[in-house]
Amino acid sequence: MKKYSATKIIFPLSEVYRLLEPGPVVLLTTVRAGRANVMPMSWHLMMEFTPPLVGCVVSNGNYSFATLKMTKECVINLPTVELAKTVVACGNTSGRLVDKFKKFGLTPVMAKLVKAPQIQECYASLECKVVDMKLVTKYNFFILQVVQAWVDPARKNPRTIHHQGEGEFMVAGRTLHLPSPKTSLGGK
C-alpha cells in the first residue's frame, strides 16, 4: 500500500459536507398558527423503505425548527432545476420576517394527512410526521415517516439540484440503468 496519494491533496474538514451532500435539495414546509413557511434543506437521508423513514437535520437556528418540533408535521417538496433561483432565495430569507410563499410566488396546496402545505411547483411532495425526536436536542436530527407521497406524472425525468456548498449546485441529469438482483429491494 502507498503511504499517501501523489495526486490527492488534503481537503479542509470544514468543507467535507460539500463532498457528501446526500441527495437533492428539498423545500421543507411547515405550518404553525395558520402561517406556513418554506425552508430549503439538503441534509436528509433515506433510513428505511417500509415504512419510508427519512432522517433530516433542521438547525435550531432556523425558523422551521421550533415549528417542526412543536407540530411534528411537515412536507418535503422536491423542486427541479427550474426552481433553483427560488430555492436559493428562500434559503437567504427568514420565515420569521417574510411569507415566502407570497414573496417567491409559490403555490401552497392542501396536504391530505398533515397540516403543512405541499408546493404546487414541485414535482413531488412527501407528507411526513415526526416519529422520533431522540436526537433532536443533541444533533437537531429528526426522524420522519412519510405518510403520503405525491408525484406529478407529467414530469418525466425531473432534474433535481444538489447543493455542493458556497453557492454551487450540481444538476442531476443522465440516468444509468444497471440491473442487479442483489441490490433490488426484494432481492435480499
N, C-alpha and C positions, 0 to 999 in steps of 0.2 A: 504494500500500500504506500502511495506517495504521502510525504509528510504534509504538504499543502499544495493546493492547486496553483499552477503557474498562470492560469488565465482568469481566475476569480479574485475579486478584491473584498476586503472586509466591508460589510454593509452595516449602517447605523442601526442599533437595536430599536431606537425610537421610530424607525420607519419600516419595521418588519411588517406591520399591518398592510402596507402597500403591496407586499408580495402575496399575502394570504387572503385578501378580501374574498369571502366565501361565495358570494352569489350576486344577483342583480340588486341594484339599488331599488328599494321599495318605498312606497309612501304609506306610512302608518297613520291611520285616522283613529281619533278618539273623540268622545263627547262627554261633557260634564255640564250639568245645569243648562242643557239646551244649546251649548256652544261647542261646535265641532272644531277640531284642529287637525292639521296635516303636518307630519314630520318625516323628512327623508331618513331612511335607515339602511345601512349596508352591513351592519354587524348582526347577522342572523344565520341560522343553520337548521337543516332538517335533522330531527333527532329520532324519529320513528315514522313508519309508514302507516300502520293501522293500530290505533287511530293516528292520524297525522299530527305529530308534535313538532313544534318549531321553537327553538331557543333563540332569544334575542337580548341584546344589550340596549337599554334606553338609559342614557346618562341621567343621574338625579338632578343635573342642572337644566335639563330640558323641560319645557312647559308640559309636555305629554307625560312625563314620568309620574307626577302626582295623580294625574287623571287615570292612567293605566293602573296604578297601584290601588286607587280607590274603587274604580268601576269594575276592574278585572275583565274588561272587554275592549276589543279593537278590531280593525280591519286592516289586513296587509294588502295593499293595492300594488299591482305590478305595472309600472309605466314602461313605455317604449322610448326609443331614441328621439322620437318626435317631441317628447315632453322634457327632454334633457335640461333645457334652459329654465323651465318652470321648476323642475326638481331642485336645481341649484339655488334658484331664487327662494324657494320655500325653506331651504336649509340655511339661508342667510337672513331670514326674517323670523322674529319671535312671535309665536302664537299668543304670548301674553299681551302683545301690543296691537296685533293685526288679525283680522279674519282672513286667513289665507285662501279660503275658497273664493271669496269675493275679489280679493286683491289679484289673484292669479288666474281668474276665470275658470276655476274647476267646478264641476257639477256634482253636488252631493246627491247620492241615490240611497234610498232607504234600504237597509240590510234586512234580512229575514229573521235572523236569530240573535242579533246583537243590536245595541242602540247606535253604535258608531256607524257613520255612513260609508258606503262604497264611493269610489270616484269613477264617474262615468267614462272619463277619458282614458282610463287604464284598461289594458286588455284582459286582466284577471283581477279578482278580488277574493280574499280569503277571510271569512268571518271567523274570529278567534275569541276564545275565552281563556283567561289565565288559569292554569291548573296547578302550578307550583310556584311559590314565591320564596322558597328556602334560601336561594342565592341572591335575592334582591338587595338585602341590606348590605352584604359584603361586596357584591360584584355588579349590582344593577342588572342582573340576569333573570329574565322572566321566561317561564316555560308556558307556551300557548298550545292549546288544542284547536285545530281547525275544525269548526263545527258545520260550516257550509262553504262550498267553493263555487265560484262563478268564473266563466271564461267566455269571451266574445268569439264565437265560432267563425265569424267573418274574417278575423285576423289570422292569417296563415303566416307561420314563421316570424313571430314578433321578434324584433331586435331590441334586446334589453341593454341597459347601461350598467357598467361595473366600475365602481369608484376605485381609483388607484392612489388617492391622496393628492394633496396640494393642487386641487383643481383639475386633475387628469382623470379621464374616464376611458374605458375600453368599451367598444360596442360588440356585443355578441353577434355573430354572423353565421358562418358556414357550420353546418351540422354534419358530423360523421356518424355513419351507422355501422357499428362493429358488433354484430350479434355474438353473444356468448351465453350459453345456458347456465354457466356457473355464476354469472352476475345478474341474471334476470331476477325479478322479485320473487317468483315462485320456484326458482331453481335450486334453492339451498336445502 
